[in-house]
Amino acid sequence: MTTDTYHALTKTGTPGAPLVFAFHGTGGDERQFFGLAEQILPEASVVSPRGDVSEMGAARFFRRTGEGVYDMADLARATEAMAAFVAQHKAAHPGAPVYGFGYSNGANILASVVMAQPDLFDRVALLHPLIPWQPAPASALKGRQVLITAGQQDPICPWPLSKALMDWVQDQGAELRSDIHSGGHELRQTEIEALADFLRAPVPARAA
């Protein structure tokens, strides 16, 4: 795998500044959140990949057979490919904190990568994720920072599954933040503000 596995918009930031990965939702593309990442962290390096699966012309990161029904074999393929893609970019930015955020389908591929390889990211933000399976334990998430946002009336990402994911993240020992609203699948301003606060938070001092 190389850094050109996915078509992506990239920006090289200030040395030592965070490396931020931005993952679009179904029907989005590499431009959907690239500007937002730049706006939140102007000095950061940014990588925003485009999903390599087309669902009736809509870009996604993995296939599904129905609403909320994933092609688990293709999800496994995509998770392995994306983890390698992230690792290659990470290797090109040694010492930089690595952050990731994604919305909807982008949150789902990010969550799957983090579950498979928790050490790739220092902090991740999952905006309206849908994880319809029971994740395996991931003790390496302990101490890592996770933001989850959700709508309590979301018809695509049912609230009980959002709450179950939050509980799982906490059970792994991660530091969980959340932003919950009473609406549906829409991304609200409060979520954008929560994301900005989360990504801008000072990097904790590393133990000597």
C-alpha positions in Angstrom: 0.0 0.0 0.0 1.1 3.6 -0.7 -0.1 7.1 -0.1 -1.8 7.0 -3.5 -4.1 4.1 -2.7 -7.0 6.6 -2.5 -7.5 9.8 -4.5 -7.1 12.5 -1.9 -6.7 16.2 -1.3 -3.6 16.9 0.8 -1.9 19.8 2.4 1.5 19.9 4.0 1.4 22.0 7.1 3.9 23.4 9.6 6.4 20.8 10.9 5.2 19.3 14.2 1.6 20.5 13.7 -1.1 17.7 13.7 -1.7 15.5 10.8 -5.5 15.5 10.2 -7.5 13.0 8.2 -11.0 14.0 7.1 -13.5 11.4 5.9 -16.6 12.3 3.9 -20.1 10.9 4.1 -22.0 8.9 1.5 -22.2 11.0 -1.7 -19.5 13.4 -0.5 -15.9 13.6 -1.8 -12.5 14.7 -0.8 -13.6 18.3 -0.8 -16.5 17.9 1.7 -14.5 18.5 4.9 -11.0 19.5 3.6 -11.8 23.2 4.1 -13.3 22.6 7.5 -10.1 20.8 8.6 -8.0 23.8 7.3 -10.3 26.3 9.1 -10.1 24.5 12.4 -6.4 23.8 12.4 -4.7 26.2 9.8 -1.2 24.9 10.5 -2.0 21.2 10.3 -1.3 18.8 7.5 -4.5 17.6 6.0 -5.4 14.4 4.1 -8.9 14.0 2.8 -9.4 10.8 0.8 -12.3 9.9 -1.5 -14.1 6.7 -1.0 -13.3 4.1 -3.6 -16.8 2.5 -3.8 -19.6 3.9 -5.9 -23.2 3.3 -4.8 -25.3 4.5 -7.8 -22.7 7.3 -8.3 -22.4 8.2 -4.7 -18.9 7.7 -3.3 -18.5 5.5 -0.2 -15.6 3.8 1.6 -17.2 0.3 1.6 -20.2 -1.5 0.2 -23.5 -2.1 1.8 -26.4 -4.3 0.8 -29.1 -2.1 2.3 -29.6 0.8 4.7 -27.6 -0.1 7.8 -26.6 -3.5 6.4 -22.9 -3.7 5.6 -21.0 -6.0 3.3 -18.7 -7.1 6.1 -16.2 -8.7 3.7 -15.8 -5.4 1.8 -15.6 -3.5 5.1 -12.7 -5.7 6.1 -11.0 -5.0 2.8 -11.6 -1.2 3.1 -10.4 -1.2 6.7 -7.1 -2.9 5.8 -6.6 -0.6 2.9 -7.4 2.6 4.8 -5.3 1.6 7.8 -2.3 1.1 5.5 -3.0 4.4 3.7 -3.1 6.2 7.1 0.1 4.5 8.3 2.0 5.5 5.1 1.0 9.2 5.6 1.8 9.0 9.3 5.2 7.7 8.5 5.8 10.8 6.4 5.0 13.0 9.4 7.1 11.5 12.2 6.3 13.0 15.6 3.2 14.7 14.5 0.0 14.1 16.5 -2.5 12.2 14.2 -6.2 13.1 14.3 -9.1 11.9 12.3 -12.7 12.9 11.9 -15.5 11.6 9.7 -19.2 12.0 9.2 -21.7 9.1 8.6 -20.0 6.6 6.2 -16.7 8.5 6.9 -17.2 8.0 10.6 -17.9 4.3 10.1 -14.7 3.6 8.1 -12.7 5.7 10.7 -14.3 3.7 13.6 -13.5 0.4 11.9 -9.9 1.4 11.3 -9.5 2.6 14.9 -11.0 -0.7 16.2 -8.6 -2.7 14.1 -5.5 -0.5 14.8 -6.1 1.8 17.8 -2.5 3.0 17.8 -2.8 4.8 14.4 -4.7 7.9 15.8 -4.2 10.0 18.9 -7.7 11.4 18.7 -10.7 10.7 16.6 -14.1 12.3 16.1 -17.0 10.2 14.9 -19.9 12.3 13.7 -23.1 10.3 13.4 -21.4 6.8 13.2 -23.4 3.6 12.7 -21.6 0.5 14.1 -24.3 -2.3 13.8 -22.0 -5.0 15.2 -20.5 -5.7 18.6 -16.8 -4.6 18.4 -14.1 -6.8 19.9 -12.3 -5.4 22.9 -9.5 -2.8 22.0 -7.5 -2.2 25.2 -5.0 0.0 23.2 -7.7 2.7 23.1 -7.1 3.4 26.8 -6.2 7.0 27.2 -7.0 8.0 23.6 -9.4 10.8 23.0 -12.7 10.2 21.2 -15.5 12.5 20.3 -18.9 11.1 19.2 -21.8 13.2 18.0 -25.3 11.9 17.4 -29.0 12.9 16.9 -31.5 11.2 19.2 -34.0 11.0 16.3 -31.5 10.0 13.6 -33.3 7.6 11.2 -30.0 6.3 9.8 -28.0 5.9 13.0 -30.5 4.9 15.7 -29.8 6.4 19.1 -29.5 3.0 20.9 -26.6 2.0 18.6 -24.9 5.4 19.1 -25.3 5.0 22.9 -23.9 1.5 22.7 -20.8 2.7 20.8 -20.2 5.4 23.4 -20.5 2.8 26.2 -18.0 0.6 24.3 -15.5 3.4 23.9 -15.7 4.2 27.6 -15.3 0.5 28.5 -12.0 0.5 26.5 -10.7 3.3 28.8 -10.7 6.0 26.1 -11.4 9.6 27.1 -14.9 10.2 25.6 -16.5 13.5 24.7 -19.9 13.7 23.1 -22.3 16.2 21.6 -25.9 14.9 21.3 -28.9 16.8 19.8 -32.6 16.0 19.6 -32.7 16.0 15.8 -31.8 13.5 13.0 -28.9 12.8 10.8 -28.1 16.5 10.0 -24.8 17.9 11.1 -25.6 20.8 13.4 -23.5 23.9 14.3 -23.0 22.6 17.9 -21.3 19.5 16.5 -19.0 21.6 14.4 -18.1 23.7 17.4 -17.6 20.5 19.5 -15.3 19.2 16.7 -13.3 22.4 16.6 -12.8 22.4 20.4 -11.8 18.8 20.4 -9.2 19.1 17.6 -7.8 22.3 19.0 -7.4 21.0 22.6 -3.8 21.1 23.8 -1.8 18.0 23.2 -1.2 16.3 26.6 2.4 16.2 27.6 4.0 12.8 26.9 5.5 10.9 29.8 9.3 11.0 30.0 
